[in-house]
């Protein structure tokens, strides 16, 4: 049930961003397209650079912003979207300090969502 509530929140935020024209699409190696709110995409250096290139191309002003990630599977692209969305709209990840001092990953990553994300 908690997962369903989260998914509903994601859908609402994407719809809100889309209404404001702030959506980018990430395209996997198989051609699947996954929506990502622009605000979340700006966390990624690669996606930010792609956005800057897109904005500098006057011919694309009326087109959707699609970033092709030809080396990534759909599952991998979805994981990127999940991470960026969660970090941006739900809970920023606490920085992991180095060197690691815990005996396990669980000792180092205190936030449940991020720990589960890494172990999925």
C-alpha positions as CSV (number, residue, x, y, z in Angstrom):
1,X,0.0,0.0,0.0
2,X,2.9,2.4,0.8
3,X,4.4,1.6,-2.6
4,X,1.1,2.5,-4.3
5,X,0.8,5.8,-2.4
6,X,4.4,6.6,-3.6
7,X,3.6,5.7,-7.2
8,X,0.5,7.9,-7.1
9,X,2.6,10.8,-5.8
10,X,5.1,10.2,-8.6
11,X,2.4,10.3,-11.2
12,X,0.9,13.5,-9.7
13,X,4.2,15.3,-9.7
14,X,5.0,14.2,-13.3
15,X,1.5,15.4,-14.4
16,X,2.1,18.7,-12.7
17,X,5.5,19.1,-14.2
18,X,4.1,18.1,-17.6
19,X,1.4,20.7,-17.4
20,X,4.1,23.3,-16.8
21,X,6.1,21.9,-19.8
22,X,8.8,20.6,-17.5
23,X,9.2,17.0,-18.5
24,X,12.0,15.2,-20.2
25,X,12.0,11.7,-21.6
26,X,14.8,9.2,-21.2
27,X,14.9,6.6,-24.0
28,X,16.5,3.2,-23.3
29,X,18.4,1.0,-25.7
30,X,15.2,-0.8,-26.7
31,X,13.4,2.5,-27.4
32,X,11.3,2.6,-24.3
33,X,10.6,6.1,-23.1
34,X,10.3,7.0,-19.4
35,X,9.1,10.4,-18.1
36,X,11.2,12.4,-15.7
37,X,10.4,15.8,-14.2
38,X,13.0,18.3,-15.4
39,X,13.8,19.4,-11.9
40,X,14.9,15.8,-11.0
41,X,16.8,15.4,-14.3
42,X,19.0,18.5,-13.5
43,X,20.7,16.5,-10.7
44,X,22.5,14.5,-13.3
45,X,25.4,16.1,-15.1
46,X,24.7,14.1,-18.2
47,X,21.0,15.1,-18.3
48,X,21.8,18.7,-17.5
49,X,24.3,18.9,-20.3
50,X,21.7,17.3,-22.7
51,X,19.2,19.9,-21.6
52,X,21.6,22.7,-22.3
53,X,22.3,21.3,-25.7
54,X,18.6,21.0,-26.4
55,X,17.9,24.6,-25.2
56,X,20.6,25.9,-27.5
57,X,19.1,24.3,-30.6
58,X,16.4,26.8,-31.8
59,X,14.8,24.2,-34.1
60,X,13.8,22.0,-31.1
61,X,11.7,24.6,-29.2
62,X,8.4,22.9,-30.0
63,X,9.7,19.3,-29.7
64,X,9.7,17.1,-26.6
65,X,13.1,16.8,-24.9
66,X,14.2,13.2,-25.3
67,X,17.6,12.0,-24.1
68,X,18.7,8.8,-25.7
69,X,20.6,6.5,-23.4
70,X,21.5,3.9,-26.0
71,X,23.7,1.8,-23.7
72,X,21.1,1.4,-20.9
73,X,18.4,-1.1,-20.5
74,X,14.9,0.0,-19.7
75,X,15.3,-1.4,-16.2
76,X,18.5,0.6,-15.6
77,X,16.9,3.8,-17.0
78,X,13.9,3.2,-14.6
79,X,16.3,2.9,-11.7
80,X,17.9,6.2,-12.6
81,X,14.5,7.9,-12.8
82,X,13.5,6.3,-9.4
83,X,16.6,7.6,-7.8
84,X,16.5,11.1,-9.2
85,X,12.8,11.4,-8.4
86,X,13.2,10.2,-4.8
87,X,16.2,12.4,-4.2
88,X,14.5,15.5,-5.6
89,X,10.9,15.2,-4.3
90,X,10.9,12.9,-1.3
91,X,14.2,12.6,0.6
92,X,17.7,13.7,-0.3
93,X,20.3,11.1,0.4
94,X,22.7,11.8,3.3
95,X,26.3,11.8,2.1
96,X,28.2,8.6,2.9
97,X,31.4,9.5,4.7
98,X,34.7,7.9,3.7
99,X,36.5,5.9,4.7
100,X,33.7,3.4,5.5
101,X,33.7,2.4,9.1
102,X,30.8,0.0,9.4
103,X,30.9,-3.7,9.0
104,X,28.1,-3.7,6.4
105,X,26.3,-1.5,3.9
106,X,23.4,-1.3,6.4
107,X,25.8,0.4,8.9
108,X,26.7,3.0,6.3
109,X,23.4,3.8,4.7
110,X,20.9,4.7,7.4
111,X,18.0,5.7,5.1
112,X,15.8,2.7,4.4
113,X,14.7,3.7,0.9
114,X,18.3,4.1,-0.3
115,X,19.4,0.9,1.4
116,X,16.6,-1.0,-0.3
117,X,17.3,0.8,-3.6
118,X,20.9,-0.4,-3.6
119,X,19.9,-3.9,-2.7
120,X,17.2,-4.2,-5.3
